[in-house]
């Protein structure tokens, strides 16, 4: 059944929001530490702020703290979170100043770059505020919520207009292992790639049933419920909605938008894929139906690309037994052994149509650390990072198409001229 609270993705919406973006661009004068196009010296110290310091955000704080300890010219200056106790913990760890809201943090002139690791629904609105404030942005994946295709486009436009550097947290693009696969594809070992298959399998739903640190928590000075909701439907507060937000469609999308960015994104990068011409999403809550879960626990995504290539990504949280990811071309196949998507994989097997298979060693390294290094280097040089906002937008459109197909039980296509998702 159609959700009346979900924005419909129409051409009129796109025109209206891009007109709003253009007006905002004309009205706002960015006041960045780096003027547009200015290149910084390698030793210029960058001030870093964190918006959202739950589990993922805290991990990013620790990454930057490692860099500071190693002598990188960085300083953690600010932190904010809708749950004040999290911000207080990070402030004690780093000496950062606590800001009540992300708007307050973005007004701090000494903060040059911000990391956004809030719930999915808040990524794009907060990132838009950041680029308008003249900040460069590391934005966690997924780039946006599954309902925010138009807003994601606006984020892309305004990032380009303000000449900001944005890195989306698809750290597979910084993986040494994936660079090896990209080189094999460039060498032509599979001929012309025509089919990709991969999966994400987990035995358990802990990713959605997130930790609740205080079951008696309630909205107030220490818990900003309105800030958490953002532009989501105005629902009454519950501790589950606030702390275990990944269970709910208002704030997340389940495997499609939470897990598939790990699996799907590297293929988009190494194969140079743009926007899908067609997407179908299927699945449902097939196992974990004993609590108020709304997002699926099983999801399948099939995408057709105008580059004459199909991608199939499958997932279940009911069984962790894996399958080998593969890229199939008209002259051979590449398979990946032992993938840990955040790190890399154990090895690569090249299987030509004629001749014997060959094995290439894999690599499992800290791709998140490398992703931050790439981002900060680009902040200094003003070059494009490996997962820039345009790349993130292409990934997000594909995920949104599959998610909308699943929810509406329709086929999703993409009108490239209008930049519009069409369901039929």
C-alpha positions as a printed Julia matrix, in Angstrom:
424×3 Matrix{Float64}:
  0.0     0.0     0.0
  1.29    3.46   -0.87
  2.63    5.36    2.14
  1.01    8.83    2.11
  3.82   10.2     4.27
  6.51    9.36    1.71
  7.37   12.05   -0.83
  6.46   11.14   -4.4
  9.34   11.55   -6.84
  7.89   13.68   -9.59
  9.32   16.06  -12.16
  7.52   18.92  -10.42
  9.26   18.03   -7.13
 12.62   18.02   -8.87
 12.07   21.43  -10.46
 10.82   22.91   -7.2
 13.72   21.6    -5.09
 16.4    22.53   -7.59
 14.89   26.01   -7.82
 15.07   26.19   -4.04
 18.67   25.06   -4.23
 19.49   27.76   -6.76
 17.88   30.4    -4.56
 19.85   29.14   -1.59
 23.05   29.27   -3.6
 22.39   32.86   -4.51
 21.48   33.87   -0.97
 24.26   32.15    0.94
 27.85   33.3     0.96
 30.08   30.45    2.01
 32.68   31.3     4.65
 35.02   28.34    4.4
 38.5    28.08    5.85
 39.51   27.15    2.3
 38.38   29.58   -0.36
 36.93   27.92   -3.43
 39.76   26.26   -5.3
 42.42   27.23   -2.73
 45.05   24.55   -2.14
 46.38   24.11    1.41
 49.89   23.26    2.49
 50.54   19.76    3.8
 51.14   21.06    7.34
 48.09   23.32    7.6
 46.09   22.11   10.6
 42.48   21.12    9.9
 39.74   21.47   12.51
 37.38   18.47   12.56
 33.81   18.33   13.86
 31.59   15.29   14.39
 27.82   15.26   13.88
 26.53   12.03   15.38
 28.8     9.92   17.59
 26.94    6.66   18.1
 28.68    3.41   17.22
 29.78    4.4    13.72
 30.5     8.01   14.55
 32.58    6.99   17.56
 34.61    4.72   15.28
 35.4     7.72   13.07
 36.42    9.74   16.12
 38.88    6.98   16.99
 40.25    6.98   13.42
 40.96   10.71   13.55
 42.43   10.34   17.05
 44.85    7.76   15.6
 45.84   10.18   12.89
 46.41   12.96   15.42
 48.55   10.64   17.52
 50.57    9.76   14.41
 51.33   13.43   13.89
 48.8    14.4    11.22
 47.95   18.13   11.39
 44.39   17.66   12.63
 42.45   18.78   15.69
 39.11   17.46   16.93
 37.29   20.66   17.83
 33.57   19.96   18.03
 30.96   17.28   18.6
 27.19   17.09   18.72
 24.66   14.3    19.08
 20.91   14.1    19.69
 21.78   12.0    22.76
 23.9    14.29   24.93
 25.64   11.53   26.85
 27.38   10.33   23.69
 28.7    13.8    22.97
 29.93   14.1    26.57
 31.89   10.86   26.28
 33.65   12.03   23.11
 34.34   15.44   24.62
 36.04   13.79   27.59
 38.08   11.61   25.23
 39.19   14.35   22.85
 38.77   17.71   24.57
 36.3    18.78   21.88
 33.63   21.39   22.54
 30.05   20.13   22.75
 27.49   21.84   20.53
 23.78   21.53   21.17
 22.82   21.2    17.51
 24.61   20.61   14.24
 23.72   24.18   13.23
 25.71   25.47   16.2
 28.67   23.26   15.28
 28.6    24.39   11.65
 28.7    28.04   12.75
 32.14   27.48   14.33
 34.67   29.04   11.94
 37.55   26.93   13.25
 35.9    23.7    12.08
 36.98   22.99    8.52
 35.64   19.47    7.91
 32.73   17.58    9.43
 31.93   13.9     9.72
 28.23   13.06    9.54
 27.31    9.71   11.08
 23.72   10.22   12.14
 20.72    8.04   11.14
 20.25    7.71    7.36
 17.38   10.18    7.22
 19.58   13.01    8.52
 22.63   12.51    6.29
 21.62   14.64    3.31
 19.86   17.48    5.2
 22.84   17.88    7.54
 25.36   17.55    4.71
 23.51   20.24    2.77
 23.71   22.53    5.8
 27.43   21.76    6.02
 28.32   22.6     2.41
 26.24   25.76    2.65
 28.28   26.68    5.74
 31.49   26.23    3.74
 32.57   22.92    5.27
 34.0    19.86    3.55
 32.13   16.69    4.45
 32.77   13.02    5.18
 29.22   11.61    4.96
 28.54    8.07    6.11
 26.81    5.61    3.83
 24.14    5.38    2.67
 24.37    8.9     1.32
 20.68    9.4     2.09
 17.37    7.8     3.01
 15.57    5.69    0.41
 12.85    8.37    0.07
 15.3    11.23   -0.63
 16.22   10.88   -4.3
 15.33   14.49   -5.07
 17.11   15.81   -1.98
 20.19   13.74   -2.8
 20.29   15.35   -6.22
 20.11   18.75   -4.53
 23.06   17.79   -2.31
 25.05   16.9    -5.41
 24.2    20.2    -7.12
 25.04   22.38   -4.13
 28.3    20.56   -3.43
 29.4    21.38   -6.97
 28.13   24.96   -6.76
 29.98   25.7    -3.51
 33.05   23.74   -4.66
 33.18   21.66   -1.5
 34.96   18.33   -1.1
 32.61   15.49   -0.12
 33.56   11.89    0.57
 30.76    9.33    0.95
 31.63    6.54    3.38
 31.84    3.81    0.74
 35.29    2.76    1.93
 35.53   -0.13   -0.53
 36.67    2.49   -3.03
 39.84    2.88   -0.92
 40.5    -0.86   -0.62
 43.79   -2.22   -2.0
 42.05   -5.48   -2.8
 39.45   -3.81   -5.02
 42.18   -1.92   -6.87
 43.59   -5.3    -7.86
 40.21   -6.36   -9.26
 39.86   -3.07  -11.12
 43.25   -3.61  -12.74
 42.3    -7.13  -13.84
 39.13   -5.8   -15.44
 41.13   -3.07  -17.21
 43.52   -5.74  -18.49
 40.56   -7.44  -20.17
 40.78  -10.8   -18.38
 36.99  -11.2   -18.53
 36.51   -9.45  -21.87
 33.48   -7.17  -21.73
 31.82   -7.48  -18.28
 28.17   -8.43  -18.6
 27.02   -9.83  -15.26
 27.8    -9.28  -11.56
 26.54  -11.36   -8.68
 27.28  -10.89   -4.99
 25.62  -11.26   -1.61
 25.69  -10.29    2.03
 24.75  -13.06    4.45
 24.39  -12.83    8.22
 23.06  -15.19   10.86
 21.25  -12.74   13.11
 19.48   -9.39   13.24
 21.69   -7.55   15.75
 22.31   -4.84   13.17
 18.69   -3.71   13.53
 18.11   -4.5    17.22
 20.67   -1.88   18.26
 21.86   -1.41   21.85
 19.57    0.59   24.15
 21.8     2.18   26.82
 18.93    3.62   28.87
 15.47    2.04   28.67
 14.02    4.89   30.77
 15.32    7.64   28.44
 12.84   10.3    27.36
 12.89   13.53   25.35
 14.32   16.54   27.14
 17.49   18.6    27.41
 19.64   15.45   27.07
 17.65   13.8    24.26
 16.63   15.82   21.22
 13.71   13.85   19.78
 12.72   16.59   17.31
 16.31   16.81   16.07
 16.42   13.04   15.63
 13.21   13.04   13.57
 14.31   15.75   11.16
 11.93   15.61    8.19
 10.61   12.14    9.1
  6.93   11.64    9.98
  6.23   13.0    13.47
  5.84    9.84   15.55
  5.57    9.62   19.35
  8.86    8.93   21.12
  9.84    5.39   22.07
 13.27    4.23   23.21
 13.25    1.65   20.41
 12.67    4.24   17.7
 15.43    6.44   19.08
 18.11    3.85   19.82
 17.15    0.96   17.48
 16.19    3.18   14.57
 17.46    0.73   11.94
 14.3    -1.37   12.53
 12.04    1.32   11.09
 11.34    2.39    7.51
 11.02    6.03    8.55
 14.76    6.13    9.26
 16.38    3.19    7.41
 15.89    0.63    4.67
 17.29   -2.63    5.99
 19.79   -4.65    3.93
 19.27   -2.64    0.74
 20.54    0.66    2.13
 22.48   -0.53    5.18
 24.44   -3.55    3.88
 24.38   -3.3     0.1
 26.56   -0.17   -0.02
 29.42   -2.4     1.21
 28.78   -5.02   -1.46
 27.48   -3.07   -4.42
 29.59    0.09   -4.36
 32.97   -1.41   -5.37
 31.42   -2.92   -8.5
 29.95    0.45   -9.46
 33.41    1.95   -9.1
 35.54   -0.6   -10.94
 33.03   -1.04  -13.79
 32.3     2.67  -14.19
 28.54    2.24  -13.86
 26.28    5.31  -14.03
 22.5     5.05  -13.41
 20.47    1.83  -13.75
 17.87    1.79  -16.49
 15.75   -0.69  -14.53
 15.6    -2.05  -10.96
 13.58   -4.71   -9.16
 13.64   -5.3    -5.42
 12.13   -8.29   -3.63
 12.18   -9.98   -0.24
 10.47   -9.31    3.07
 10.45  -10.07    6.78
 10.83  -13.83    6.44
 12.3   -14.7     9.84
 12.41  -11.9    12.42
  8.68  -11.2    12.68
  8.32  -11.42   16.46
  8.89   -7.72   17.2
  8.1    -4.33   15.68
 10.57   -4.65   12.82
  9.54   -2.85    9.6
 12.6    -3.25    7.36
 13.08   -6.56    5.5
 15.45   -9.24    6.77
 15.77  -10.75    3.29
 16.36   -8.6     0.21
 17.25   -9.16   -3.44
 18.22   -6.41   -5.85
 18.41   -6.83   -9.63
 19.67   -3.92  -11.72
 20.02   -3.5   -15.48
 22.44   -0.87  -16.75
 22.54    0.87  -20.13
 26.21   -0.2   -20.27
 24.71   -3.62  -21.2
 25.39   -5.18  -17.82
 23.21   -6.69  -15.09
 23.92   -6.7   -11.34
 22.29   -9.04   -8.83
 22.88   -8.59   -5.07
 21.13  -10.88   -2.58
 20.96  -10.94    1.21
 19.43  -12.81    4.11
 19.95  -12.37    7.84
 18.67  -15.89    8.54
 21.77  -17.78    7.39
 25.41  -16.77    7.18
 26.48  -19.28    4.52
 28.25  -17.26    1.78
 28.49  -17.45   -1.97
 31.47  -16.31   -4.03
 31.02  -12.9    -5.66
 31.69  -12.97   -9.4
 32.15  -10.72  -12.41
 31.29  -12.55  -15.63
 32.35  -11.32  -19.04
 32.27  -12.7   -22.56
 35.89  -13.95  -22.23
 36.07  -15.12  -18.63
 35.13  -14.78  -14.97
 36.59  -13.23  -11.81
 35.58  -14.72   -8.46
 36.45  -13.42   -4.98
 37.36  -15.66   -2.06
 36.72  -14.87    1.61
 35.25  -11.39    1.27
 35.02   -9.15    4.31
 33.51   -6.19    2.58
 34.84   -3.53    4.96
 38.44   -4.81    4.55
 38.84   -6.68    1.29
 39.14  -10.41    0.59
 41.56  -13.33    0.75
 42.09  -13.84   -2.95
 40.92  -13.54   -6.55
 40.52  -16.34   -9.08
 40.59  -15.55  -12.79
 38.82  -18.2   -14.87
 39.3   -17.68  -18.62
 37.03  -19.37  -21.14
 40.12  -21.03  -22.54
 43.09  -22.0   -20.4
 43.67  -22.65  -16.73
 42.4   -20.59  -13.76
 44.95  -18.38  -12.03
 44.92  -17.07   -8.46
 45.86  -13.57   -7.32
 46.47  -12.84   -3.62
 43.93  -10.59   -1.97
 44.36   -7.99    0.73
 42.58   -7.17    3.97
 43.57   -3.78    5.31
 42.03   -0.8     7.09
 40.12    0.72    4.2
 38.31    3.18    6.5
 41.65    4.69    7.54
 42.67    4.86    3.86
 39.32    6.43    2.98
 39.89    9.21    5.52
 43.43    9.72    4.24
 42.12   10.11    0.71
 39.44   12.57    1.85
 41.79   14.75    3.88
 44.35   14.82    1.09
 41.63   16.03   -1.27
 40.55   18.67    1.24
 44.08   20.05    0.93
 44.44   19.71   -2.85
 40.75   20.38   -3.75
 40.7    17.3    -5.96
 37.87   14.78   -6.12
 38.01   11.95   -3.56
 37.48    8.33   -4.59
 33.83    8.3    -3.42
 32.79   11.86   -4.21
 29.23   13.17   -4.1
 28.52   12.41   -7.77
 29.57    8.8    -7.27
 27.5     8.63   -4.07
 24.48    9.98   -5.89
 24.7     7.29   -8.58
 24.87    4.6    -5.9
 22.01    6.15   -3.96
 19.74    6.32   -7.01
 20.25    2.59   -7.63
 19.49    1.68   -4.0
 16.45    3.96   -3.94
 15.12    2.38   -7.13
 15.41   -1.13   -5.68
 13.88   -0.1    -2.34
 10.94    1.7    -3.96
 10.37   -1.29   -6.25
 10.19   -3.55   -3.19
  7.87   -1.28   -1.22
  5.51   -0.52   -4.1
  5.76   -3.97   -5.72
  6.49   -2.32   -9.05
  9.35   -2.09  -11.52
 11.51    1.02  -11.16
 13.06    2.73  -14.16
 15.19    5.87  -14.33
 14.41    8.71  -16.71
 17.93   10.01  -17.34
 16.8    13.21  -19.06
 14.5    14.22  -16.19
 16.61   12.52  -13.5
 13.47   10.94  -12.15
 12.61    7.51  -10.73
  9.51    6.09  -12.4
  7.48    3.2   -10.94
  5.21    1.12  -13.15
